[in-house]
Amino acid sequence: MPHPREIISVYFAGVVQGVALVTFPAAAAVFTSPSAYGLSATSYGVLFVPQAVLAIVASLLGAGLRRRLGAKRIYHLGLLANLLAMGLLVVSSFVMKDHGPAYAILLSATACLGAGFGFTVPALNTFAAAFFPKKADRAVLALNALLGLGTALAPVFVTLFAGLGIWWGLPALVGTLIFGLLLFSAGVTLDEDAPSGVALRGGTKFPARFWIFAAFALLYGVCETMGGNWAVPCMEKYFGASAAVASLALAVFWGMVTAGRVLFAAVEKWVLPKTAYRALPFVVAAAFVATLCVPKTNPFLGVLVFALAGLGCSALLPLTISFGQRELTAIAASAAGGLIAFYEAGYGIAAFSVGPLQAWAGLGWNVLYGASALVAIAMAMLAFVVTRKA
């Protein structure tokens, strides 16, 4: 069994990483407000391009660097990158009226956040599976449930701090937690064979089956981002919701992501992971179709739509990683990083494309979410291929 401090270091890092990851989408109303940063939808979407690019690079480099530097150093490198991202976000708040410098700082911050995510999350998933090799699916689901808890807390914290007139209190709080986590984990043994005697080695040549998992992760990244990054703008512009209700929709989306992960980990004996995996993409598709059907005059129905989307997204990414590591044992460590990289590619596609598609092609939210429903259907079909050997 791993030492309790090892478990705390990994699983608490999941919570903190979740809060950090959603700090920018949670503050979307601040970034797009004319009285604050004044970003357009396109400028807001471009913010996440450096995040996606750096997350992909870090995820792909992580396995190789882990073999050279050790897993603990890569884990700490990811935490430091997250800490720098939060610091830059706080600094940007003091120059937000000066558009050029403020935007440059924000782009640097999201780049650091992407690097932090790309280094930290594959390592955390690999550690969780290594801690409890006989219950890897449940261990990875539990870790990602805590990550989801962090993502659900971010909009709540933004609303609280904004009410106090210091919205930047969220990145300041996250930075403090990361610094504390670095100090706490400094004396913890988290290295190649340390957690459970299970080696975290892996090759770098991806077999043909990997690309099926990768395609699923990419499609999932698109669907999750339509809920996680664009919930606030959609609620405000399409459903006419207030900033508080829009933040509630984002919090509920991530809250249901978390609740779903906990639920499916708890009922694993009765609902097989592969059964849930095959069913959940259809839930995502139903949620996006519901976006087209509910009356735009009732924003609280929009909140329920995003809640359903969150439930549909809940277990898909952690199970993709868990299935991939279990099936692709020859490249177990590389598989986690590679799948995170393709997830981030999908994230980048959805985060960047919405603004230009609205501004240049004139597409409305109903068309965008209708197209996202088709992506979810494609993901549903692919789920049966992924779980063929599960």
HUBELNOR-V677047 format. One line per field, one symbol per residue. phi: phi as a letter, one per 40 degrees, with the letter a starting at -180 (. if undefined). burial: + if it has 24 or more other C-alpha atoms within 12 Angstrom, else -. Layout:
phi = ???
burial = ???
This chain:
phi = .ccdccccdccccccccccccbdccccdcccccdcbcgccdcccccdccdcccccccccccdccccccbgccccdcccccccccccccccccccbcccddcccccccccccccccccccccdcccccccccbccbcdcccccdcccccdccccdccccccccccgbdccccccccccccccccccccccbbdbcdagccbcacbcccdcdccccccccccdccccccccbccdccccccgccccccccccccdcccdcccccdcccbdcbbcdcccccccdcccccccccdcbccccbcccccccccccccccdccccccccdcccccccbdccccccccccdcccdcdcccccdcccccbgccccccccccccccccccccdccdcdbc
burial = -+---+++++++++++++++++++++++++++---++-+++++++++++++++++++++++++++++--++++++++++++++++++++++++--+--+--++++++++++++++++++++++++++++++++--++++++++++++++++++++++++--+----+++++++++-+++-++--+--+++++--++-+++++++-+--+++++++++++++++++++++++++++++++-+-+++++++++++++++++++++++--+----++++++++++++++++++++---+--+++++++++++++++++++++++++++++++-+++++++++++++++++++++++++---------++-++++++++++++++++++++---
